[in-house]
Amino acid sequence: MPRPSRPQERVLPEQTLIVDNGAYTIKAGFATKSPTLDDCHIIPNCIARDRGKRIWVGAQLEKCNDFGEIAFRRPVEKGYLVNWEAEKAVWDNTFIENGGKLKCNPQETNLILTESPNTPPALQTNCDQIVFEEYEFASYNRCIGPSLNAYNDIPRLFHDPPRDTSLGALPAECLLVIDSGFSHSIVTPLSHGKPIQQAIRRLDIGGKFLTNYLKELVSIRHYNMLDETHLMNEVKEAICFVSDNFKLDLERTGKGGSGRRKEAVHGEKDIVVDYVLPDYNAHKPGYMRPHDPSLSAKMKKIGALAGAGDAVEDYMTLGNERFTVPELLFNPNDVGLRQPGIAETVMQSMSGVSTALWPAMLANILVIGGNSKMEGFMERLESEIRQLAPAECIVRVARAPDPIKSTWLGGALLAGNRAIMKSLQVTRQEYLEHGSGWLRGPDIEVLRPQVGGHRPPTHTAQGRKINICYFILARLRERAMKPAL
C-alpha cells in the first residue's frame, strides 16, 4: 500500500511588502530585520486633476505646485476600497512602473495588506482577485489595520517592563486601538493581536468630514472655498484644536451668551488667529499668525495701502471655527448626526467585551490616526473616558510615536517573525486551488491554547477546519457566559 504523500512545505520569498492602504495616503515599505519609521513611505492615495487639466497619480502629486481648485478622485470611500480602476493606477505608479518608489517583482514578494474592519465580503473578493490574478503576488495576508498595532512595542508607550524579544515580535495580550483617520473613527479591541469582532464600533466622522464642515463654515463667513478641498485641509491641520471647555471658548470668541468677544486674560492664549492664504503663482505656502486687528492690516487685506513694491496678501480671520470643527468628534449631535461621541463609542465597544478584560483594555488604549495629532485631542479623550469608565479601572491612553505610520510599523515587525507570518500568509497556489474563501476563514491560532502540545497548521485543510471548530466553540462559550438582560 503506497504511503500517503506528505504535504509540501510552504516556502515564502524573503522580500515582504507591507501596504497600509489608507483612504488619504498609502503607507508602504519593505520589511527589514530591524524596521524603523524611516523605512515607510507615504504616498497620496488619489488621482488629481489641476485647473490646467493635468493629471497627477499617487506620488506624482508631490511635484505639483498649484493646488488651486484641484479635484481629487479617491479609490477609498467611507473606509472601503471601492474603485480598483483608480487604485490600480496608484499601485502601478508605485510598485510596478520604472521609477516607482517601491518597485518590486510581485511574483517574488509577500504582501501584507490592510483593510477596514467589517469590509463587505464582495469587496474582499475583488481585492483578492486583483492581488493574486492581476498582480500575482507570491503570498498575501489581508488583515484589518488596527490589529497590526499589537506587534508594536506597546509596553514602552506605557512605561511598563520591556517585552521579551527573544521569541520575535509577539502581539500584545490586550489592546484597545482607537483609529481616528480620514474616513471614520473606529474602536477595535484586540486580544493577542486578534480583533474581538462583536466589540468593534465605528463613528462616521473622520478627517474628511471635518474638512468638509470647515469648508462650509468658511464659505459662509469669508470666501467661497467649496472647491478648495486641499487648501481647507491644510487650514484645518494648521489651526484646529480640541477645546477642554467648549462653552468658555465660545464666550471668548463672541458667540456665547454675552454676545461680544471677551479678551484673553493673563495666561490664556488668544483663540482668534489669522491664516494667510497661499500664493500658488509665487509658490508661497499659507501659514497661521496671531490676529492683527489694526486698521493697517485690514486695509492691506483689500490692497488699499499696497504700494508698487508691496505684496497684497489675502487672509482669513478665524475664531470659533478652530474648535467647533474638531468638537464633532466628541459631539456629533452638533450637526444632527445621531451617533455617540468617540469616548462614548469606546464604552460601547467595551460592552461587547467580557467584563474580565475591562481593566486590561482600559489600561492599554492606543490612539492612532491623523486626527489624534490635533492639539488637545489626547487630553480631552482621556478625560472623557475616565468620566465614563468604572472607578475601579485604571485608564491609560497613549498616542503612538507616529500615529500615521504606526500600523505599517506593526506589520513590518510581524513580517520579521517568520513563524507567525507563515501561519497567516496564503500563497497564490492555495488561492488558485481553494478560492477567495481561503482568506476569509476565521484564523484564531494565536488566540487559543495549544492542544496536546501541537497546533494544526492553518495552511492545511485539516488545520483550517479545526480552527473553525475552535472559533465556533469560543463564540458559544462567550454567549453562555453573558448575563441575561
C-alpha positions in Angstrom: 0.0 0.0 0.0 1.6 3.3 -1.0 2.3 5.8 1.7 0.3 9.0 1.8 2.3 11.9 0.4 3.5 14.5 2.8 2.1 18.0 2.4 4.6 20.1 0.6 6.3 22.6 2.9 5.4 26.2 2.0 8.4 28.3 1.1 7.8 32.1 1.1 10.1 34.6 -0.6 12.4 36.7 1.5 11.0 40.0 0.4 7.8 41.3 2.1 5.9 44.4 1.2 3.6 46.0 3.8 0.9 48.2 2.5 -1.4 50.2 4.8 -3.9 51.2 2.2 -5.5 54.3 3.8 -8.2 56.5 2.3 -6.0 59.6 2.3 -2.5 58.2 2.0 -0.8 54.8 1.4 1.8 53.9 4.0 4.1 51.3 2.3 7.6 49.9 2.5 9.6 46.7 2.6 10.2 44.7 5.8 13.8 44.7 7.1 15.5 42.9 10.0 15.2 46.0 12.2 12.4 48.1 10.7 12.1 51.8 11.6 9.6 54.5 10.7 12.1 55.8 8.1 11.6 52.7 6.0 7.9 53.7 5.5 6.9 55.8 2.5 3.8 57.9 2.5 2.1 58.1 -0.9 -1.1 60.1 -1.7 -3.8 57.6 -2.4 -5.6 59.6 -5.2 -5.7 60.7 -8.7 -5.8 64.5 -9.0 -6.6 67.0 -11.8 -5.4 70.6 -11.5 -7.0 73.6 -13.2 -4.7 73.2 -16.1 -6.3 69.7 -16.8 -3.0 67.9 -15.9 -3.4 64.5 -14.2 -1.3 63.6 -11.2 -1.2 60.0 -10.0 -0.2 59.0 -6.5 3.4 60.1 -5.6 3.4 62.4 -8.7 1.3 64.8 -6.6 4.5 65.7 -4.6 5.7 67.6 -7.6 2.6 69.7 -8.0 2.9 73.4 -7.1 -0.6 74.7 -7.9 -3.3 73.2 -5.7 -5.9 75.8 -6.6 -9.2 74.2 -7.4 -7.6 70.8 -7.7 -10.0 67.9 -7.9 -9.4 64.5 -6.4 -10.6 61.1 -7.2 -10.0 58.7 -4.3 -10.3 54.9 -4.6 -11.4 54.5 -0.9 -14.8 55.8 0.1 -16.1 55.6 3.7 -13.1 53.5 4.5 -13.7 50.8 1.9 -11.8 50.2 -1.3 -14.5 50.5 -4.0 -12.6 51.8 -7.1 -9.9 49.4 -8.2 -9.5 51.2 -11.5 -8.1 54.3 -9.7 -6.3 52.2 -7.1 -4.6 50.1 -9.7 -3.3 53.3 -11.3 -1.8 54.4 -8.0 -0.3 50.9 -7.3 1.2 50.6 -10.8 2.8 54.0 -10.4 4.3 53.0 -7.0 5.1 49.3 -7.2 5.3 48.3 -10.9 6.4 51.1 -13.2 10.1 52.1 -13.6 10.9 54.9 -11.3 8.3 53.8 -8.8 9.2 54.5 -5.1 8.8 50.8 -4.2 9.2 48.9 -7.5 9.2 45.2 -7.0 8.5 41.9 -8.7 5.2 40.7 -7.2 5.9 37.1 -8.0 8.9 37.2 -5.6 7.2 39.3 -3.0 4.9 38.6 0.0 2.2 41.1 0.6 0.6 42.3 3.9 -2.4 44.5 3.1 -4.7 46.2 5.5 -8.4 46.8 5.2 -11.1 48.5 7.2 -12.9 46.4 9.8 -16.2 44.9 8.7 -15.4 45.2 5.0 -18.2 43.6 2.9 -17.2 40.2 1.5 -17.8 41.3 -2.1 -15.1 44.0 -1.8 -12.8 41.5 -0.1 -13.2 39.1 -3.0 -12.5 41.8 -5.5 -9.3 42.7 -3.6 -8.2 39.0 -3.5 -8.7 38.7 -7.3 -6.6 41.8 -8.0 -3.8 40.8 -5.7 -3.5 37.2 -7.0 -4.8 37.3 -10.5 -3.8 40.7 -11.7 -0.5 41.3 -9.8 0.3 37.6 -9.0 1.9 38.2 -5.6 3.6 35.1 -4.2 1.7 35.2 -0.9 -0.8 37.5 0.7 -2.3 38.4 4.1 -5.3 40.6 4.2 -5.9 41.9 7.7 -7.6 44.8 9.4 -5.3 47.7 10.0 -5.7 48.2 13.8 -4.7 44.6 14.5 -1.1 45.2 13.3 -0.5 47.7 16.1 -0.5 44.9 18.6 3.0 43.9 17.3 4.5 47.3 18.2 6.4 47.9 21.4 3.3 48.7 23.5 4.9 48.3 27.0 7.3 51.1 26.2 4.4 53.5 25.5 3.0 53.0 29.0 6.4 52.8 30.7 5.9 49.1 31.6 8.6 46.5 31.8 10.1 45.8 28.4 8.7 42.8 26.5 10.8 39.6 25.8 12.2 39.9 22.2 13.9 36.6 22.2 10.9 34.9 20.5 10.5 37.7 18.0 7.6 40.2 17.8 4.7 38.8 19.6 1.4 40.6 19.8 0.2 42.4 22.9 -2.2 40.4 25.1 -4.8 43.1 25.4 -5.0 46.3 23.5 -7.8 48.8 22.7 -7.0 50.7 19.4 -8.7 53.9 18.6 -8.1 54.8 15.0 -9.4 58.3 14.0 -8.4 58.7 10.4 -9.6 60.2 7.1 -12.9 58.3 6.6 -14.0 57.4 10.1 -13.1 56.8 13.7 -13.1 53.2 14.7 -12.6 51.4 18.1 -11.1 47.9 17.9 -10.4 45.7 21.0 -7.6 43.2 20.4 -6.8 40.0 22.2 -3.4 38.6 21.4 -3.4 40.6 18.1 -6.8 39.3 17.0 -9.9 41.6 16.9 -12.8 40.9 19.1 -15.3 41.2 16.2 -18.5 41.7 18.1 -17.0 44.7 20.0 -15.8 46.7 17.1 -17.6 50.1 17.0 -17.4 52.8 14.3 -18.1 56.6 14.3 -18.7 58.0 10.9 -16.7 61.1 11.5 -13.1 61.5 10.3 -10.8 64.0 8.8 -12.8 64.2 5.5 -16.0 65.1 7.4 -14.2 67.8 9.4 -12.6 69.3 6.3 -16.0 69.5 4.6 -17.6 71.1 7.6 -14.8 73.7 7.8 -15.3 74.4 4.1 -18.9 75.2 4.7 -18.2 77.5 7.7 -15.5 79.4 5.8 -17.6 79.7 2.7 -20.4 81.3 4.7 -18.2 83.7 6.7 -15.3 84.5 4.5 -14.6 83.3 0.9 -16.2 80.6 -1.2 -13.9 77.6 -0.5 -16.2 74.8 -1.6 -13.8 73.9 -4.5 -10.6 74.3 -2.3 -10.5 70.9 -0.6 -6.7 70.7 -0.4 -6.4 74.2 0.9 -9.0 73.8 3.6 -7.4 70.5 4.7 -4.2 72.4 5.2 -6.0 75.1 7.2 -7.7 72.5 9.4 -4.3 70.9 10.2 -2.7 74.2 11.0 -5.3 76.0 13.1 -7.8 73.5 14.7 -7.6 72.3 18.3 -9.8 70.4 20.7 -11.3 72.6 23.4 -11.3 71.4 27.0 -14.0 73.9 27.9 -16.3 74.4 24.9 -18.7 76.9 26.5 -16.0 79.1 27.8 -14.2 79.2 24.5 -17.4 80.1 22.7 -17.9 83.1 25.0 -14.3 84.2 24.4 -14.8 84.2 20.7 -18.0 86.4 21.0 -20.6 83.6 20.2 -21.7 82.9 23.7 -24.5 84.3 25.8 -22.7 87.6 26.3 -22.9 88.4 22.6 -19.4 90.0 22.5 -15.9 88.8 22.3 -14.0 88.6 25.6 -10.3 89.5 25.6 -7.9 86.8 26.7 -6.8 87.2 30.3 -3.3 86.7 31.6 -2.1 83.2 31.0 -4.7 82.4 28.3 -3.9 82.2 24.6 -6.0 84.3 22.2 -8.2 81.9 20.1 -8.7 84.3 17.2 -5.9 83.9 14.6 -5.2 85.0 11.0 -4.5 82.5 8.3 -2.6 83.9 5.3 -3.7 82.2 2.2 -1.1 80.7 -0.1 0.0 82.3 -3.3 0.4 79.4 -5.8 1.8 81.7 -8.5 4.6 82.9 -6.3 5.0 79.4 -4.7 4.3 80.8 -1.2 2.6 78.4 1.3 -0.1 79.5 3.6 0.6 80.0 7.3 -1.1 80.9 10.6 -0.2 84.1 12.6 -1.6 85.9 15.6 -4.6 88.0 14.8 -3.8 91.7 13.9 -6.9 93.8 14.5 -5.2 97.1 13.4 -6.7 99.2 10.7 -3.5 98.9 8.7 -3.8 95.1 8.4 -7.5 95.4 7.4 -6.7 97.9 4.7 -3.7 95.8 3.5 -6.2 93.0 3.1 -8.0 94.9 0.4 -4.9 96.4 -1.1 -5.6 100.0 -0.1 -2.2 100.6 1.3 -0.3 98.4 -1.1 2.4 100.3 -3.0 4.3 99.4 -6.0 6.7 97.1 -4.2 4.2 95.7 -1.6 2.7 92.3 -1.9 -1.0 92.2 -1.4 -1.9 89.3 0.9 -5.2 87.6 1.5 -6.0 86.2 4.9 -8.9 84.9 6.9 -9.6 85.7 10.5 -10.7 82.5 12.2 -12.2 82.3 15.7 -14.6 79.6 16.9 -14.0 77.6 13.7 -10.8 76.4 15.3 -12.5 74.3 17.9 -16.1 73.9 16.7 -14.9 71.7 13.8 -13.0 69.1 15.8 -15.7 69.2 18.5 -17.8 67.0 16.2 -15.6 64.0 17.1 -16.9 64.3 20.7 -20.4 65.7 20.0 -21.7 64.6 16.6 -25.2 65.8 17.6 -23.9 69.4 16.9 -24.6 68.7 13.2 -27.6 66.4 13.7 -25.6 63.1 13.4 -27.3 60.6 15.7 -24.1 58.8 16.9 -22.3 58.9 20.2 -19.0 60.7 20.5 -15.7 59.0 20.4 -15.5 58.5 24.2 -19.0 57.0 24.3 -18.1 54.8 21.3 -15.2 53.4 23.4 -17.5 52.4 26.2 -20.0 50.9 23.7 -17.1 48.8 22.4 -16.3 47.7 26.0 -19.9 46.4 26.3 -19.1 43.8 23.7 -16.1 42.6 25.7 -16.1 40.3 28.7 -16.0 42.4 31.9 -13.0 40.4 33.0 -11.0 42.1 30.2 -12.1 45.6 31.0 -9.2 46.5 33.4 -6.6 45.3 30.8 -8.3 47.0 27.9 -8.8 50.4 29.6 -5.2 50.4 30.9 -3.9 49.9 27.3 -5.6 52.3 25.0 -3.6 53.1 21.9 -4.6 56.1 19.7 -3.6 56.3 16.1 -4.7 58.2 13.0 -4.1 61.8 11.8 -6.9 63.4 13.9 -5.0 62.4 17.1 -2.3 65.0 16.2 -4.7 67.9 16.9 -3.8 69.9 19.9 -5.8 69.0 22.9 -7.2 65.8 21.4 -5.4 63.3 23.7 -6.2 65.2 26.9 -9.9 65.6 26.1 -10.2 61.9 25.1 -8.6 60.6 28.2 -10.6 63.0 30.4 -13.9 61.8 28.9 -13.1 58.1 29.0 -12.1 58.5 32.7 -15.5 60.0 33.5 -17.3 57.1 31.8 -15.2 54.2 32.9 -15.8 52.3 36.1 -14.0 53.8 39.1 -12.1 50.6 39.8 -10.4 50.6 36.4 -7.2 52.4 35.6 -7.4 54.4 32.4 -4.2 54.9 30.4 -4.3 56.5 27.0 -1.2 56.8 24.8 -0.6 58.0 21.3 1.7 56.1 19.0 5.1 57.9 18.4 4.0 58.3 14.8 0.2 57.8 14.6 0.3 57.8 10.8 2.9 55.1 10.3 2.2 53.1 13.4 0.1 50.4 11.6 2.8 50.0 9.0 5.5 49.5 11.6 3.5 46.8 13.3 3.2 45.0 10.0 6.9 45.3 9.4 7.6 43.8 12.9 5.1 41.0 12.2 7.0 40.2 8.9 10.1 39.8 11.0 8.6 36.8 12.8 8.6 34.2 10.1 6.8 31.6 12.1 3.8 33.7 12.7 3.9 35.2 9.3 3.9 31.7 7.6 0.8 30.8 9.6 -1.0 33.9 8.3 0.1 34.1 4.7 -1.9 32.4 1.9 0.1 31.5 -1.2 -1.1 32.1 -4.7 -1.2 28.3 -5.3 -3.5 27.9 -2.4 -5.7 30.7 -3.6 -5.9 29.1 -7.1 -6.8 25.8 -5.5 -9.3 26.8 -2.9 -10.5 30.3 -4.0 -11.1 33.5 -2.1 -12.9 31.8 0.8 -9.5 30.5 2.0 -8.6 34.0 3.1 -11.8 34.6 4.9 -11.6 31.6 7.2 -11.5 32.5 10.9 -7.9 32.1 12.0 -7.6 32.1 15.8 -4.4 30.1 16.1 -2.7 32.7 18.2 -5.8 33.1 20.4 -6.4 29.5 21.5 -4.1 27.4 23.7 -2.1 24.5 22.3 -3.8 21.2 22.3 -1.5 18.3 23.4 1.5 20.5 22.6 0.5 20.7 19.0 -1.2 23.3 16.8 -2.6 22.2 13.5 -1.1 24.4 10.7 -3.5 26.9 9.4 -2.4 26.4 5.8 -3.7 22.9 5.6 -7.4 21.9 5.2 -7.4 20.0 8.5 -5.9 22.9 10.3 -8.5 25.3 8.9 -11.3 23.0 9.9 -10.0 22.7 13.5 -9.6 26.4 13.7 -13.2 26.9 12.6 -14.4 24.5 15.3 -12.4 26.4 18.0 -13.9 29.6 16.7 -17.5 28.4 17.0 -16.8 26.9 20.5 -15.3 30.2 21.7 -18.4 32.1 20.5 -20.8 29.7 22.1 -18.9 29.9 25.4 -19.0 33.7 25.3 -22.7 33.7 24.8 -23.3 31.3 27.6 -21.3 33.4 30.0 -23.2 36.6 29.2 -25.7 37.6 31.9 -29.4 37.6 30.8 -30.8 41.1 30.2 
